[in-house]
Each structure stands twice: as C-alpha cells, then as structure tokens.
Amino acid sequence: MVAAHRTPRAVQRWIRSLPYNWESNGPTLRSFRGVVRYGTARCLAAAVAAAAIMEQHGLPPLLLDMESQDRLDHVVFAFKTNGRWGAVGGSRDVGLWGRKPVYRSVRALAMSYYEPYIDLNARILAFGLADLRELDPYDWSLARHNVWQVERFLIEYPHAPLPTDDKRYIRLRERYRAFLRNHSPHETPFKRGKPNWM
C-alpha cells in the first residue's frame, strides 16, 4: 500500500477512491491503519492517512487545519515541493479535495479553500499548520483505536487569522443558497481556481 503510493498525487487518487465516512455508527477518527481497514474516510482521517503514507516517502507529516465559524473545521495534509505548497484532502465536497503544489505560502493554500468551503453556515476564519511529529511518541498513524488526540492537538494549535471581506462572504453565501435550489449540497458552485485542484 505505502510503496504503491509514492507521490501526493497518487495518494490523492487513492483517497478520492474511498467512500466518505458518514459515521453511521458514531464518531470516528481513524488512523491510517483504520482507514485502510474500513475503506472509508472523512477529512481528518484522510489527512492523517496521507501524512502517514507521505512521511514514509520523506515528507514531513504536516496537517493544515482551517478553522470555520460553524466549528466544523477542514483538515488536509500539506506538503511543499520546489518551494510551493500543495495539499492532499478528502471531503464529501469535491472543492475541498487536494491542491496542486502551486501556492507560494501556507496562507495562499488555505485561501484556495475559502470559496468552496462556504455553505449556509461555514466560513474559514483562521488556519494553522501543525507537524504531527510533535505528538511523538503518540501512535497517530498505526493505532488500532480512534486517534482523538490528533483532533485535540489541532484544536489547541495556534492559528493565524484569515481575514476576508464580509460583503463578499454574504454574496457568496447567497449564491450558494440559490445553487441549492437545483443541486445537491455535496456539489460546489465555487469553481475559482479549479485548475489548481489535485
């Protein structure tokens, strides 16, 4: 499994092949081992799995946590290639999957998720880039149990504000509301930057 997925793009393809974990039997936060075992993932488990795989290929296990006003954060595995930032991510919304490594800064990478993240309640307010090696010796990658300590670590990790224009946010939220009249909430009307999606 790890040997077959040597690049962020390969890991993104694998994560995209997994059904979203709707947690029908209660909340989960699976390690890489758990994601492979159950074959489903939600965003944080997908990010943890990507970090576990890519760490074995020499990339640091960095998670980018994007804090939302509705308290439902989005998390992706972040990586840097040739001085540019990209991400591997899982979500029920295609607009929140990974990003090609084209962003000059972590802030720019986080900002690429701003529009696709907006729904009736969500809005990214801040972001934090955390290194899972800070949790050592906690086994976040191969644990057989839920790895809730990763979630607590991200919640407590320092975040930088991501200020955006209130008028723009209200306009985009109304656009999303209109979009819902004819589309599934698992689709996205926000396609700006789509060529940079992984």
C-alpha positions in Angstrom: 0.0 0.0 0.0 2.6 2.6 1.1 5.1 1.5 -1.6 2.4 1.9 -4.3 1.6 5.5 -3.4 4.9 7.4 -3.6 3.6 10.9 -4.5 0.9 13.2 -3.2 -1.0 12.9 -6.5 -1.1 9.1 -6.1 -2.3 9.4 -2.5 -4.9 11.9 -3.6 -6.2 9.4 -6.2 -6.4 6.7 -3.5 -8.3 9.0 -1.1 -10.7 10.0 -3.9 -11.5 6.3 -4.5 -12.6 5.9 -0.8 -16.3 6.5 0.1 -16.9 9.3 2.5 -17.2 8.1 6.1 -20.7 9.2 7.2 -20.1 7.7 10.7 -23.4 5.9 10.8 -22.2 4.0 14.0 -21.0 7.1 15.8 -18.0 9.5 15.6 -14.6 8.1 14.4 -11.2 9.4 13.9 -9.3 6.6 12.3 -5.5 6.2 11.9 -4.0 5.2 8.5 -4.4 1.6 9.6 -8.1 2.2 10.4 -8.7 4.0 7.0 -7.2 1.0 5.2 -9.2 -1.5 7.3 -12.6 0.1 6.9 -12.1 1.6 3.4 -13.8 5.0 4.2 -12.6 8.3 5.4 -13.8 11.8 6.4 -11.5 14.8 6.0 -9.3 14.4 9.2 -8.8 10.7 8.8 -7.9 11.2 5.1 -5.3 13.8 6.1 -3.9 11.6 8.8 -3.7 8.7 6.3 -2.0 10.9 3.7 0.5 12.1 6.3 1.4 8.6 7.3 2.0 7.5 3.7 4.0 10.5 2.6 6.1 10.5 5.8 7.4 7.1 4.6 8.5 8.8 1.4 10.3 11.6 3.1 7.7 14.4 3.5 7.0 15.8 7.0 3.5 14.9 8.4 2.0 18.4 8.2 -1.7 19.0 8.7 -3.3 22.2 7.6 -6.3 22.9 9.8 -8.8 25.5 8.6 -11.0 26.8 11.4 -14.6 27.5 10.5 -17.2 29.8 12.1 -19.5 26.8 12.4 -16.9 24.8 14.3 -16.6 22.2 11.6 -13.0 22.6 10.6 -11.5 21.2 7.4 -8.1 19.5 7.5 -5.8 18.4 4.7 -2.2 17.0 4.5 0.0 19.9 3.4 3.3 19.5 1.5 5.9 21.6 -0.1 7.6 20.9 -3.5 10.0 23.1 -5.3 9.2 26.0 -2.9 5.4 25.8 -3.5 2.7 24.4 -1.2 0.0 21.8 -2.1 -2.4 19.6 -0.3 -4.0 16.1 -0.2 -7.5 16.1 1.1 -10.7 14.1 1.4 -14.2 15.5 1.7 -17.8 15.0 0.6 -17.4 18.2 -1.4 -15.1 18.0 -4.5 -14.0 21.6 -3.9 -12.3 20.6 -0.7 -10.1 17.9 -2.0 -6.3 18.4 -2.6 -4.4 21.2 -4.3 -1.5 21.1 -6.8 1.7 22.5 -5.3 1.4 26.0 -6.8 0.9 28.2 -3.8 3.6 30.5 -2.6 2.6 30.3 1.1 0.5 28.3 3.5 -1.8 31.3 3.8 -2.4 31.2 0.0 -3.0 27.5 0.2 -5.6 28.0 2.9 -7.2 30.8 1.0 -7.7 28.5 -2.0 -10.3 26.7 0.1 -12.2 29.8 1.1 -14.9 29.9 -1.6 -15.5 26.1 -1.9 -15.9 26.0 1.9 -18.8 28.4 2.1 -22.2 26.9 2.6 -25.1 28.2 4.6 -23.1 28.3 7.9 -19.4 27.6 7.1 -16.7 30.2 6.6 -12.9 29.8 7.1 -11.7 32.3 9.8 -8.2 31.0 10.6 -5.6 28.4 9.7 -2.8 26.5 11.4 -0.1 24.3 10.1 0.8 21.5 12.6 3.5 18.9 12.5 2.3 15.5 13.8 5.8 14.7 14.9 5.1 17.0 17.8 2.8 14.2 19.1 5.6 11.6 19.4 5.5 9.0 20.9 1.8 9.0 20.3 0.9 6.5 17.6 -1.3 8.6 15.3 -0.5 6.5 12.1 -1.0 2.8 13.0 -3.2 2.9 16.1 -6.0 0.4 16.1 -8.2 2.8 18.1 -9.5 6.2 17.3 -6.8 8.9 17.4 -8.8 11.7 19.1 -5.5 13.2 20.4 -4.8 14.4 16.9 -8.1 16.4 16.9 -7.4 17.9 20.3 -3.8 18.8 19.1 -5.2 20.7 16.1 -7.9 22.5 18.1 -5.3 23.7 20.6 -2.7 24.5 17.9 -2.0 28.3 17.2 -4.0 29.5 14.2 -3.4 32.7 12.2 -6.5 34.7 11.2 -7.6 34.6 7.6 -9.5 37.9 7.3 -11.9 38.3 4.4 -14.5 40.8 3.3 -17.9 40.4 4.9 -19.8 41.7 1.9 -18.1 39.1 -0.3 -18.9 36.4 2.2 -22.6 37.3 2.2 -22.7 37.5 -1.6 -21.1 34.0 -1.9 -23.4 32.5 0.8 -26.4 33.8 -1.1 -25.0 32.4 -4.3 -24.7 29.0 -2.5 -28.3 29.3 -1.3 -29.5 29.8 -4.9 -27.3 26.9 -6.1 -29.0 24.6 -3.6 -32.4 25.1 -5.3 -31.3 22.8 -8.2 -28.2 20.9 -6.9 -27.1 18.5 -4.2 -25.3 20.1 -1.1 -22.4 17.7 -2.0 -21.7 19.7 -5.1 -20.0 23.1 -5.2 -20.8 26.2 -7.2 -17.4 27.6 -6.4 -15.0 26.7 -9.2 -12.5 29.6 -9.0 -9.0 28.1 -9.0 -10.3 24.7 -10.2 -7.2 24.1 -12.5 -5.2 24.0 -9.3 -7.3 21.3 -7.7 -5.5 18.0 -7.4 
